[in-house]
Structure formats: structure tokens, C-alpha cells
Amino acid sequence: MARFTFKLPDIGEGISEAEIVAWHVAIGDRVEEDSPIADMMTDKATVEMESPVSGVVVELAGEVGDQVSIGAALVVIETDAVEVADEVVAAPLTAAQAETAEQYEAENPGVEEVATETPSPLRGEGRGEGQPQAEPSATAPTPHPSPLPAGEREQTQTAVSPTEQKAHALASPAVRARARDLGIDLASVKTDSDRVRHADLDAYLRYGAGEGYHPPHASRAREDQPIKVIGMRRRIAENMAASKRAIPHFTYVDEIDVTALEAMRADLNANRGGRPKLTMLPLMIVAICKTIPDFPMLNARYDDEAGVVTRHGAIHLGMAAQTDAGLTVPVIRDAQDRNVWQLATEITRLAEAARAGKLAPSEMGGGTITVTSLGPLGGIATTPVINRPEVAIIGPNKIVERPVFKGDEVVRAKLMNLSISCDHRVVDGWDAASFVQGLKKYLETPVLLFAD
């Protein structure tokens, strides 16, 4: 039987000693490799110490509450291996020597190795006075030669490969626990010191992917779910595909200062009485209706099979609405004849009917131009898809507050990008840009929205 002395390793920078706060073993208990033996507390943390070998505990360093210096013996374990020494070397060597001892026993049964080191300073179930069991030397107390022949001794010493020695890489319990959680084999972690530290794990995490390391985690993938495209979803898919396939889209975007418009909207809402609350959309529709007479090519429908463009006198304005069933486009009939409050009421009614799935067929077709808005979710710019056979669709985007120059001064302004997508077969780029500039005039000078 061999005795292994486990010394308290360096468990923190600047730590010279640690207090025993709990023993997980007692004298006479059998411990397995990597099983907990004690909790040691420093002024920084409590660290669980694990046994680097398997065997029976024969000596403990003290009682709970005692202080143990770094490098001092913490526990002595009697292993099943052939005795090689009362080990007092630092923990990096003990693992390798314990493995060598096991290799000796496996390859040379019955051969006893003589002790070569000083006796353990601990008291317990020791060997007499802690003296080596080998026969005393007549000349000097130097380590005795191995009883194995030189050839066999060389083979035994080289039998433990560097990989096998590395398999017992020394690390603190905290490092071992972290490595286990990360799925890292400590044998594959390179270190410049005698033990693997947290910094070595950090380096391995940064560069370990090149060596095939992948962090373990439970798969977040959900089960594939085939969904048949039917009903409203199929209709949307067919219309969008037909629009993109048949219409050569182009999109124009410009920035509009809506600071004055938002201030006016706030005043109108503060004095609305029993009328519906105004959003940006009814004000936008009023501006569209006032601008379209100068740009009739935008309020049109194109029958590409007949080769006929119909410019409509009335503005039947589609408003894209998101529902649980998908995107629907209810139509506000004769929008040019409604004031801002009437538009707000009709928008609310159509939106509620769309969400409830109660839109009448007459409320879902015959549009001449469409507005699509994501409201607060709107991005910097959109490139909306035209609702065929219409030839234009307008998309106001999110309002953001930014500093702008007003003459020589920098002031806060509320800005919004306005997008418009057009059918290039019917609408030229100049027409689209001029139309947006006309809208801009009304939106940046909102008093004009209420002028006849």
C-alpha cells in the first residue's frame, strides 16, 4: 500500500492560508478520485477541495476552524497502488506519481518501491514513526535505487505518456467545475504554470474552436411544422407574387419634418371631445387627397392585359391592416370627401372589422391607391409592394427626434421618412418625386390641410 499526501494548493492569488470550514471525509473513509474531501475558506471565497486519487483516508490536517497554510499537508490517503513514497511534492507531481505507482503494480505485481522522501508531518494511522519501510542504507540517507533492473526501470518510467500524465492536470475545484460545465477536457488545455487556471480556460474558449471545441448547450430548435397555405394566406401569396412578377417597382424616399404636424395633432387630440383620437394616418390621407389632383397618374389602375390605364377621379384609398389571418386592405371610399375626424372614425371602424374578420366584400376591393404604415414599428425606410392593379403605394415610416439646423441654430425636430413605390410602366421617377414634394408641403405646413 502507498500513501499519498495531498497538499493544500494555491487557491487564490495572494492567499497564504485557508480555514477548514467543513470536512466531507473522516479517518477511515474511502474516497474516490475527484470526490469532495473538504471546504476551504479564504477571505475571497469558499472552495471545495477534491481528492486527486482513490483510497482510504488515514490522516487529516485538523479540525473545522483550523487554518492550513498553502502548501501544507491537508490529508493523507492510503491508496491501493504499490508504495512509492510519502509524497510531499506539490499537487501537479502527485497525480503523475500516483499514476506511475499504479503502472508499476499493473506491470510488476509483488514489486515494492522503497520510500524516497521525508516522512509526513501529520499524525494519524502512520507507519510507526513515519520512517521509510525500505532497509536503511549503510552509507547515506539518500534515496535508494530502484530494485528493478535498469532496462525494466527505463521501460516503466517511459510507460506513462505525456497524454496520460496530462489527463490528471492539476486545477482548483472551481476550475474543474467550470471546465465540466463548459464540457472542456482539462487534458487539452495548455498552461504555462503547474496547474490549469481560469485564464487558461479563457484562452481555450477564445481559440479552442480551431481544435474542434463547441460549447455544450441544449438545442433550442423546435420541431418543424408544415403549414398548408390556404385561405387568406394563399390569396396574399398569390397577389404578392403576381405584383412582383408583373410590375417593375421603383421606390422613392424623402425626409419630412413633422414637428409642426405633431404639435397640431396634440392640440387637436386635447380638444377632440367625444371624437376619436387622431393618429398620423388621417392627417396623411388628407394631404394625399389634396396632392393627387396635380398628379392623376398616381391615382390609377393599370389593366396590363388590355393595355389601358384608368385615372380615377374619386380617391378610394386602401389602408393595409395586419390581422391574425394576415394582411388585409380595406378601402376608404371617397376619401377626398371626408374631413380628418370622419377619416379617423372610418379608419377605426374598418380596422376593427378587419381584425374581427367581418369586412364586407365591397369594403375590400376597388382601391385606387394604398397607404401602408407600421406605426411605431416603422423602420427608417420601407419598399412597399404595390397592390395590383393599382400603380402606387405610400408608406410613412417611424418618427424620430433629431437635431437639425434652422439657419444658424440647432434645434430639436421630429423627422419622418416617407416612402412611395410606383409602377414604372405608368409612373416616372420625376412624377413620384414631385408628388412626395407636394405631400411634404402639406405635412410640414399643416395649417394648409384645413384650408379650402
N, C-alpha and C positions, 0 to 999 in steps of 0.2 A: 504493500500500500504506500502511496505517496501523499505528501502533504503539500497543499497549495496555500500560500499566504496572499490574500487579496489586500492590497494597499489602497487606501483612500486616494482616488485620482484627483487631479486638478479639476474642480467642478465650477470654476468661475475665475475670471481674471481678478487678480488682487486678493484672492481668498487664501488665507493661511491655515484655517481650521474650520471645522463644521461640527454642529451639535447633532448627536443622535436623538432623533425625535420619535423613532419607532423602530422596533426590530420585527421583521417578518419571519424570523427563524429563531430557534433556540438550540443550545448544545444538544447534539444527538439527532437533530432533524436531518432528513435527507433533502437536498436541494438539487434542482436540475439546472442546466445551463440556461441563462437568460431569465431565471426566475428571480423575483424580488427578494432581497435579503434585509435591506434597511432603508429608512428615510433619513436623509441628512439635510439639515437646515443651515443655510448661510444667512448673511444679512441681506441677501438678494432674493433667494428662492429656496424652496424645498425640493430636493432632488431624490428620486428613487434610485437606489443602487441595485444593480442586478449581478447575479453570480456569473462569472465567465466560464465556470466549469461545473460539472456534476459531481456530487459526492455527499459526505456526511459532515456536518458542522461539528468541529471539535473545540474551537476557541472563539470567543467574541471579545471585542476591544473594550467593552464597558457596558454600563447601564444606560437606560434612557436618560438624557440630560447631560451625559458626559460629552466633553469636547475631544475631537480627534484631529490631529494635525494632518495636513495634506502630505501624503507620502508615508504616513504611519499605517501599521497593520490594522485592518478593520475586522477581518475574520479569517480563520484558518479552516480549510476544508480538506478532509481526508478523501482522496479520490481513489478510484479503482485501478488507476494506472500504476505501473512499476515506479517505485520511488526514485526520483531524480535529484531532489534537493528540498531543503526548506527554502522555498522561493521568496526572495526579498527584493527582487528586481521590480521595476515599475511595470504596470499592467500590460504595456504593449508586448513585453517578452514573455510574460507568464502564459499567455494564450498559446504562443508558439511552443514554449517548452512543455506545456501540458500536452499539446498535440504530439510532440516528439516522444513523450513518455508513452502515450497510447500506441504510437507506432512501434516502439521497442517491444511492448508487451505483445502486440499482434504478431510481429515477425520473429521474436526471440522469447518464447514462453519460458518462464523459470529463471530468466537472467535478471539479477538485481543490480540496479545502478547505485553507486555509492554517493553519499551526500557530499556536496562540494561547497556549500555556503555556510554562513554562520547560523546558529540556532535562532528560532523565532523568539522575539522578546515577550510574546504573550504567554499567559498562564492558562492551563486547561488540561485536557487529557493528552499531555505531551508524551514524548518518548523519554522517559527517565528525566534527566536534567536538560533535555533538549540537545544532547550530544549526537553527533553523526553516528549511524549504526555501522558504518564501514570500519574495518580494522584500522587501528591507529598506525600512522606512518612512523618509522623509526628515525627519519631524518628531518622532516619539516611538516608543519600543519598545512602544507599546500594541497590543492585539490588532487585527489588520487586519480591515476589513469584509469580509463575505462577498461573493464575486464574483457571487452570484445577485442578480437584481433583487428589489426589496422584496416585490413580490407573490408571487413564487415562493418567497422565503425564508419568508414567513409560512405559505404552504401546507406547505412542508417541515417547519417547526417544529411545526405542528399535526397533521402526518400521524401522529405516534406518539400513540396514545390512551393515557389513563391505564391502561387494562386491559393494553395491550401493555407499558407500562413496568413494571407490577406483575408481569407474567409473569416478569421477571428479578429478583424480590425477593431482596435480599441476605440470606444466612443462613450461619451457620457450617456446615462439613461435618457436624458432629454433629446440628445441627438439620435439615439437609437429609435425612440418613439416617433420622432419626426420622420426619420427615414422609412419606418414601417408605414406611416400614414401616407407618405408620398410614393410608396412602392419602389424605393431605391435600395439596391443591394449595396451595403457598405463596402463589400469587397471590390466594387467597381469605382469607388470614389477615390480620387487621388488627393493626397495631402502632403504638405511639406513638413509636418510635425510627426510626433509619435502617435497621434490619435486623430480621428476624424472629428472636425469641429463644424459648427453651424456655417461658418464661412465656406468650408469645403462643400457642404451641401448646396449653398447658394451658387457657388461656381458651377457645380454639376447641373443644377437646374438651368443655368444660363446656356451651358454648352453641351448638355447631355443629349439633346435631340440628335446631334450628329452621331451618337453612339447607340441610337435606337431607343432612347428613353422617351416614354409618353406618360404624362401624369394620369394616374388611375382616377376614374370617376364613373359614377353610374350613368348609363346612357339616358339622355333626355329625349331621345327620339320617341315620337308617338307612332302608333300603328297607322299604316297607310289606310286611307278611307276613300274608296271610289265613290264619286257622286255623279249621278246621271244629270246631264244638263238638259233640263226640261222647263216648260212653262215660261215664266218671265225671264229667267236666266238665259234660256235658249234664244228668246227673242232679242234680248240685249246683245248677246254674242253675234247673232246674225246681222243685226243693224250696224254694230260697230265694225265688223269685218267688211261689210258692204261699203260703209263710208270710207274706211281707209283704203280699200281696194279701188274704189271708183273715183274718189275725189283727191286731186292734188292739193293737199293742205299747205298753207303757209301761216305763220304766226308772227304777229307784231306785238311788242310790249313797250309801254311807256310808263313813266313815273308821274303820279299826280299828288299834289299837296292837298290833302283833305282836312287840314286843320280847321278852316272856317266851316266846312261842311259838318264836321263832327261837333263843333261848338253849337251850330244851329240845330242839329239833331238833338243835342242835350236840352236845349231850350224848348224845343217842340215837345219832347217827352215830359219835361217838367210841367207843361201846361196842357197836356193832352186830355185831361178829364177822363171820360169813360171810353175814349177811343183806344185802339190797340197801340202798343208800344212800337215805335218806329225803329227798324233796323236800317242798315245801309241800302238794302235791296230796293225798297220802294223809291227812294231818292235816286238811285241809279236808273231805275226804269223810267222815271220822269225825264231824266237827262237824255236817255236813249230816244224816247219818243219825240223830244224837241229837236234832236240832231238828225234823225233819219230822213225827214223831208228833203234835206240837202244831199242825201246820199241814198237814193232809192234803190240802187243796185244791191244794197246790203239786206233790204227787207224783201227778199225774193225767194222763189223756189225754182229749181232747175230740173226740168224733165230731160235727162240726157238721152233717152231713147228717141224722144220726139225732136230733140234739139231746140227746145223752147224754154226761155227764161221768163217767168211771170213776176213782174214787180207789183207788189201788193200795196194798195192804198191804206188799208187798215193794218194795224200792228197787232198781230196775235202772238203774244210773247210767251215762249216756252220757258219754264223755270225748272232746272234739273233738281230733283229731290231724291235724297237717299232714303230707302226704306229697307225693312228686313228682307223683302223679296228681291231687292236690287234697285237699280237706278230707274226712276220713272221721270217723265217730263210732262207734267200737267200744263195746260195752256191758259193764260190770262187773255180772254177775249177782249178785243177793242181797248187795249191798254192805253191808247192815246186819249181816250175819253174819260179816264179816271184820274182823280186827284191823288195826292200822296196817301191820304187816310183811307180812301177806297181801295187803293192798291194794297196797303198793309192788311186790310180786312180780307181781301180776296187771297192774298198770299197765305195767310193763316188758315183760311178755310181749305184751300187746295192741298196744303201741306198735311193737314190733319186727315183729309180724305185719302191722300196717297198712302200715309202710314197705316191707315185702317184698311186699305185695300178696297175702298168704296168709290173710287173715281168712276164717273160715267164715261162711256166711250167718246162722247163729244168733248170731254174735258182733256183728252189725251192725244188729240191729233189736230192737224191743220195749222200748226205753228208756222210763223214766217221768219222768226229769228229767236235765238235762245240765249238765256243768261245762265251760267253755271257758277256757283260760289260755294266754297268750302267754309265760309265764315271765318271764325278764329283759327281754324286749322289750315287755312290757305297758306301756301308757301310763298317764296319770293316771286315765282312766275309759274304759270301753267301753260300748257299747249293743248287746249281742249279739242275734242273730236267733234266735228260738225254733225248735227242731227239731220242726216239726209232725208229729203231733198232740199233742205234749206242750204244757204250758201255762206252763213256766218254764225259764229257763236262767240259770246263775250264772257270773259272770266275775270272778275275783280279778285285781287289777291289780298293777303293779310296786311293790315295796317300796322306800321311800326313807327316809333318815335325816334327821330334822329336830329342832330344839329345841322342846320343849313345856314347859308349866307343870305341875308337880306340887306343888300347894299354892302356897307362895311361892317355890319353887325352879324354876330352868330346867334341864331335863335332856335328854340325847340319847335319842331314841326312834325305833324303826323303825315306820313307818306304811304302811298299805296301804289303798287304796280298794277296796271290794267293790261290784260292780255286779250287779243282777238285773233281767232283763227278763221281764215276765209278760203273759199273755193277759188283757186287761181284761174279756173276756166272762165269765171264770171267776174271776179273782183281783182283789180290790180292792186299792187302794193301801195301805190300813191293814194288810191281811194281809201284803203284801210287806215293808213297813217293819218290822212286828213280827217276821217271820221273820228278817230281817237282824239285828235286835237280839238275837234268840236265838242266832244264829251268833256274833255279836260276844262274847257272854258266854263261850262256849266257847273262842274263839280268844284272847281277852285273859286268860283264866284257864285255861291249857292243862292244868293238872292234872285238870280236870273231864273231859277227853277219855278218861281212863283210869279214871274212877270208874263203877262199875256203877249 
